[in-house]
Amino acid sequence: MLAISLDTAKNLAIGGTAAFLVASVASAWIMKTIIQKLAVAVLLALLAFGVWSQRDALQHCANDVKTDFEEARANPDQNVADIETECKFFGTTITVKDPRNDDTE
């Protein structure tokens, strides 16, 4: 099974959203009839929205993981191994790393 990192998934979502939006605008210039323009523009805009909402859900899941690890740090009785560290991005499993190992703090 393909597993990618949280940062990679976020970057792919942003890139995918931008690509769909650019394709939506470009399709309006390329298509010949108004109906084709409208249909393709709406389809690509919906795809962009879908990718963006998946990215938002992924960020929400990652924030939940971070909160769970912070609560585990404050409560020594909680088993860190029980914390769910996997999120889904269009059906692909994303493993969120332990935020305690993050050097950005």
DRENPA-3360 file (N, C-alpha, C; in nm, 2 decimals, always signed):
BEGIN
1 = MLAISLDT = +0.08/-0.12/+0.00/+0.00/+0.00/+0.00/+0.09/+0.12/+0.00 ~ +0.05/+0.22/-0.07/+0.12/+0.35/-0.08/+0.10/+0.43/+0.04 ~ +0.21/+0.47/+0.11/+0.19/+0.56/+0.22/+0.28/+0.68/+0.20 ~ +0.23/+0.80/+0.22/+0.30/+0.92/+0.20/+0.30/+1.00/+0.33 ~ +0.39/+1.10/+0.34/+0.39/+1.18/+0.46/+0.29/+1.28/+0.46 ~ +0.26/+1.34/+0.58/+0.16/+1.44/+0.59/+0.20/+1.57/+0.51 ~ +0.32/+1.61/+0.52/+0.37/+1.73/+0.44/+0.36/+1.70/+0.29 ~ +0.39/+1.58/+0.25/+0.38/+1.55/+0.10/+0.23/+1.56/+0.06;
9 = AKNLAIGG = +0.14/+1.50/+0.14/+0.00/+1.50/+0.11/-0.05/+1.65/+0.10 ~ -0.01/+1.73/+0.20/-0.06/+1.87/+0.20/-0.01/+1.94/+0.07 ~ +0.12/+1.92/+0.04/+0.17/+1.98/-0.08/+0.10/+1.94/-0.21 ~ +0.08/+1.81/-0.21/+0.00/+1.75/-0.33/-0.14/+1.81/-0.34 ~ -0.20/+1.83/-0.22/-0.34/+1.89/-0.22/-0.34/+2.03/-0.27 ~ -0.24/+2.11/-0.23/-0.23/+2.25/-0.27/-0.20/+2.25/-0.42 ~ -0.10/+2.17/-0.46/-0.07/+2.17/-0.61/-0.19/+2.12/-0.69 ~ -0.26/+2.02/-0.64/-0.38/+1.97/-0.72/-0.49/+2.07/-0.73;
17 = TAAFLVAS = -0.51/+2.14/-0.62/-0.61/+2.25/-0.62/-0.57/+2.36/-0.72 ~ -0.45/+2.40/-0.72/-0.40/+2.50/-0.81/-0.41/+2.46/-0.95 ~ -0.38/+2.33/-0.98/-0.38/+2.28/-1.11/-0.52/+2.27/-1.17 ~ -0.62/+2.23/-1.08/-0.76/+2.22/-1.12/-0.81/+2.36/-1.15 ~ -0.78/+2.46/-1.07/-0.83/+2.59/-1.09/-0.77/+2.65/-1.22 ~ -0.64/+2.63/-1.24/-0.58/+2.68/-1.37/-0.64/+2.61/-1.49 ~ -0.66/+2.48/-1.48/-0.73/+2.40/-1.58/-0.87/+2.45/-1.61 ~ -0.94/+2.49/-1.50/-1.08/+2.54/-1.51/-1.08/+2.67/-1.59;
25 = VASAWIMK = -0.99/+2.76/-1.56/-0.98/+2.88/-1.64/-0.94/+2.86/-1.78 ~ -0.84/+2.77/-1.80/-0.78/+2.75/-1.93/-0.89/+2.68/-2.02 ~ -0.97/+2.59/-1.96/-1.07/+2.52/-2.04/-1.18/+2.62/-2.09 ~ -1.20/+2.73/-2.02/-1.30/+2.83/-2.07/-1.25/+2.89/-2.19 ~ -1.12/+2.91/-2.21/-1.07/+2.97/-2.33/-1.06/+2.87/-2.45 ~ -1.04/+2.74/-2.41/-1.02/+2.64/-2.52/-1.15/+2.58/-2.57 ~ -1.25/+2.56/-2.49/-1.37/+2.50/-2.53/-1.45/+2.59/-2.63 ~ -1.52/+2.53/-2.72/-1.59/+2.60/-2.83/-1.73/+2.65/-2.79;
33 = TIIQKLAV = -1.81/+2.57/-2.72/-1.94/+2.61/-2.69/-1.96/+2.65/-2.54 ~ -2.06/+2.73/-2.51/-2.08/+2.78/-2.38/-2.11/+2.66/-2.28 ~ -2.19/+2.57/-2.33/-2.22/+2.45/-2.24/-2.10/+2.37/-2.21 ~ -2.01/+2.35/-2.30/-1.89/+2.28/-2.28/-1.80/+2.36/-2.18 ~ -1.79/+2.49/-2.20/-1.71/+2.57/-2.11/-1.76/+2.56/-1.97 ~ -1.89/+2.58/-1.96/-1.95/+2.58/-1.82/-1.94/+2.44/-1.76 ~ -1.96/+2.33/-1.83/-1.96/+2.20/-1.77/-1.82/+2.16/-1.73 ~ -1.72/+2.19/-1.81/-1.58/+2.16/-1.77/-1.53/+2.25/-1.66;
41 = AVLLALLA = -1.57/+2.38/-1.66/-1.52/+2.47/-1.56/-1.59/+2.43/-1.42 ~ -1.71/+2.39/-1.42/-1.78/+2.35/-1.30/-1.72/+2.22/-1.25 ~ -1.69/+2.12/-1.34/-1.63/+1.99/-1.30/-1.50/+2.02/-1.24 ~ -1.41/+2.10/-1.30/-1.28/+2.12/-1.25/-1.28/+2.20/-1.12 ~ -1.38/+2.29/-1.11/-1.39/+2.36/-0.98/-1.44/+2.27/-0.87 ~ -1.52/+2.17/-0.90/-1.57/+2.08/-0.80/-1.45/+1.98/-0.76 ~ -1.37/+1.95/-0.86/-1.25/+1.86/-0.82/-1.16/+1.94/-0.73 ~ -1.14/+2.07/-0.76/-1.05/+2.15/-0.68/-1.11/+2.16/-0.54;
49 = FGVWSQRD = -1.24/+2.18/-0.53/-1.30/+2.18/-0.40/-1.28/+2.05/-0.32 ~ -1.30/+1.94/-0.39/-1.28/+1.81/-0.33/-1.14/+1.79/-0.28 ~ -1.04/+1.83/-0.35/-0.90/+1.81/-0.31/-0.88/+1.90/-0.19 ~ -0.93/+2.03/-0.20/-0.91/+2.12/-0.08/-0.98/+2.07/+0.04 ~ -1.10/+2.02/+0.03/-1.17/+1.97/+0.15/-1.10/+1.85/+0.21 ~ -1.04/+1.76/+0.12/-0.96/+1.65/+0.17/-0.84/+1.69/+0.25 ~ -0.78/+1.80/+0.20/-0.66/+1.86/+0.26/-0.70/+1.91/+0.40 ~ -0.81/+1.98/+0.40/-0.86/+2.03/+0.53/-0.89/+1.92/+0.63;
57 = ALQHCAND = -0.95/+1.81/+0.58/-0.98/+1.70/+0.67/-0.85/+1.63/+0.72 ~ -0.75/+1.63/+0.63/-0.62/+1.57/+0.67/-0.55/+1.66/+0.78 ~ -0.56/+1.79/+0.76/-0.51/+1.88/+0.86/-0.58/+1.87/+0.99 ~ -0.71/+1.85/+0.99/-0.79/+1.83/+1.11/-0.74/+1.70/+1.18 ~ -0.73/+1.60/+1.11/-0.68/+1.47/+1.16/-0.54/+1.49/+1.23 ~ -0.45/+1.55/+1.16/-0.32/+1.58/+1.21/-0.32/+1.66/+1.34 ~ -0.41/+1.76/+1.35/-0.42/+1.83/+1.47/-0.48/+1.75/+1.58 ~ -0.57/+1.66/+1.55/-0.62/+1.56/+1.65/-0.51/+1.47/+1.71;
65 = VKTDFEEA = -0.42/+1.43/+1.62/-0.31/+1.34/+1.66/-0.22/+1.42/+1.75 ~ -0.19/+1.55/+1.71/-0.10/+1.63/+1.80/-0.16/+1.65/+1.93 ~ -0.29/+1.68/+1.94/-0.36/+1.70/+2.07/-0.35/+1.57/+2.15 ~ -0.37/+1.46/+2.09/-0.37/+1.33/+2.16/-0.23/+1.31/+2.22 ~ -0.12/+1.34/+2.15/+0.01/+1.33/+2.20/+0.04/+1.42/+2.31 ~ -0.02/+1.55/+2.30/+0.00/+1.65/+2.41/-0.07/+1.60/+2.54 ~ -0.19/+1.54/+2.52/-0.26/+1.49/+2.64/-0.19/+1.37/+2.70 ~ -0.13/+1.29/+2.61/-0.05/+1.17/+2.66/+0.07/+1.22/+2.74;
73 = RANPDQNV = +0.13/+1.33/+2.70/+0.25/+1.38/+2.77/+0.21/+1.43/+2.91 ~ +0.09/+1.49/+2.92/+0.04/+1.54/+3.04/-0.01/+1.43/+3.14 ~ -0.05/+1.32/+3.08/-0.11/+1.21/+3.16/-0.02/+1.09/+3.14 ~ +0.07/+1.06/+3.24/+0.16/+0.95/+3.22/+0.09/+0.81/+3.22 ~ -0.03/+0.81/+3.27/-0.10/+0.68/+3.27/-0.15/+0.63/+3.13 ~ -0.16/+0.73/+3.04/-0.21/+0.70/+2.90/-0.10/+0.63/+2.82 ~ -0.13/+0.53/+2.75/-0.03/+0.45/+2.67/-0.02/+0.52/+2.53 ~ +0.10/+0.57/+2.50/+0.12/+0.65/+2.37/+0.10/+0.55/+2.25;
81 = ADIETECK = +0.12/+0.42/+2.27/+0.10/+0.33/+2.16/-0.04/+0.32/+2.12 ~ -0.14/+0.36/+2.20/-0.28/+0.35/+2.17/-0.32/+0.47/+2.08 ~ -0.24/+0.57/+2.06/-0.28/+0.69/+1.99/-0.28/+0.65/+1.84 ~ -0.39/+0.69/+1.77/-0.41/+0.66/+1.63/-0.33/+0.77/+1.55 ~ -0.23/+0.72/+1.47/-0.14/+0.82/+1.40/-0.16/+0.81/+1.25 ~ -0.27/+0.75/+1.21/-0.30/+0.74/+1.06/-0.42/+0.82/+1.02 ~ -0.41/+0.89/+0.91/-0.52/+0.96/+0.85/-0.54/+0.92/+0.71 ~ -0.65/+0.95/+0.65/-0.68/+0.91/+0.51/-0.68/+1.03/+0.42;
89 = FFGTTITV = -0.63/+1.02/+0.30/-0.63/+1.12/+0.20/-0.67/+1.06/+0.07 ~ -0.79/+1.07/+0.03/-0.85/+1.01/-0.09/-0.82/+0.86/-0.08 ~ -0.84/+0.80/+0.04/-0.83/+0.66/+0.06/-0.69/+0.61/+0.08 ~ -0.59/+0.70/+0.07/-0.45/+0.66/+0.10/-0.42/+0.69/+0.24 ~ -0.35/+0.59/+0.30/-0.31/+0.61/+0.45/-0.19/+0.70/+0.46 ~ -0.21/+0.80/+0.54/-0.11/+0.90/+0.58/-0.07/+0.87/+0.72 ~ +0.06/+0.85/+0.75/+0.11/+0.83/+0.88/+0.16/+0.97/+0.93 ~ +0.10/+1.01/+1.04/+0.14/+1.14/+1.10/+0.25/+1.11/+1.21;
97 = KDPRNDDT = +0.36/+1.18/+1.19/+0.47/+1.15/+1.28/+0.45/+1.21/+1.42 ~ +0.51/+1.15/+1.52/+0.50/+1.20/+1.66/+0.55/+1.34/+1.67 ~ +0.46/+1.43/+1.70/+0.49/+1.58/+1.71/+0.60/+1.61/+1.81 ~ +0.62/+1.52/+1.91/+0.72/+1.54/+2.01/+0.86/+1.53/+1.95 ~ +0.87/+1.47/+1.83/+1.00/+1.47/+1.77/+1.02/+1.58/+1.67 ~ +0.93/+1.68/+1.67/+0.94/+1.79/+1.58/+1.04/+1.89/+1.63 ~ +1.13/+1.93/+1.55/+1.24/+2.02/+1.59/+1.20/+2.17/+1.57 ~ +1.08/+2.19/+1.53/+1.03/+2.33/+1.50/+0.99/+2.40/+1.63;
105 = E = +0.98/+2.33/+1.74/+0.93/+2.40/+1.86/+1.04/+2.48/+1.92;
% end
